Amino acid sequence: QNKNLLQLAINKPYESVGKDAAGLLFHLGGSQLIWNVINGKDTSLQNNLLGALASVGSKESVDMLQTIALSKKYGLSLRKQAAHKIGNSGNGEDRVLAILKNKKVPAELIPDVVASVSGAWLGSVRTEAASYLPDNGKSTTGKPAPAMPQLLALNANGAEGEKIFSANCNVCHQINNIGYDFGPKLSEIGSKLPKEGLLEAIVHPSAGIGFGYEGWVLKMKDGTALSGILASKTETDIDIKFPGGAHRQLKTSDVVSLTQMKQSMMSEGLYNNMSTQDLANLLEYLERLKKK
Ligand code: HEC
């Protein structure tokens, strides 16, 4: 079924089924099929496949994104796209910090590699990555968010906002079944929050954490730690989910401690990567998502 898995990954890169298909391909010895597409000429197939690879988060998939990004054999635009995706998973975040530290990333790709960890919930990961930017990241981190009147003064375009959403948000939120299941679904968010509330949710995610979407840190008996949202918990079993929609089933007896995080699992500072116009477009798109 490897050929079918490849098709699924290419056709549904931003849905969990596409990501799962790509992940399975690695397990089933199908990575050569992925390479064939990457080494081929069809850029739209390449783009889709990179989209599916982004949140697989296995060592093999992160290796592949790194190889594509760092190999001079590929065109700059493909390399930049791969670079933009290396840090999209827990494994990928560690890799981003490692290759930045080892000076493996050429200057022209550093901003893309740094941007790839913009969804990391740990502020320290984003800050450390940003410190490798040419200006130490000063121009992009910690800038104040635009105020509502400034945003309302712009001519906002919802269709453009949808693209901003796909690039920055759908790794954790689904709208009409597109995107990954981690945070709350936003298909009807426009009926719940006006633009002001949406802006607040983006700029200060930790100010009001949605019930059932709190983040937890789990210390495990083997010394490792995990953080994510608890999808379910019983006396014996825990199902924890991660950005990108991945789940892990754990035995409660393997967990030493469970601590609720004070911060939201939604990253602070997502607006830092957006222009004021992008943000206005994003709010316009979200506000129009009403109950049918
Ligand atoms: C790393 C995962 C992650 C990313 C990336 C992310 N979010 Fe969230 N978001 C969450 C989680 C988890 C919650 C629920 C906890 C909370 O309320 O803080 C949430 C809550 C929200 C809410 C409040 C929903 C409600 O019903 O009240 C909105 C609105 C929202 N996010 C919009 C966005 C937008 C827009 C983006 C992209 C700019 C984005 N999120 C990116 C994880 C994420």
Residues whose N, C-alpha, C, O or C-beta is under 5 A from the ligand:
A	BS01	HEC	G119 N168 C169 C172 G183 P184 L198 A201 P205 G208 I209 G210 Y213 P243 S264 M265 M266 S267 L270
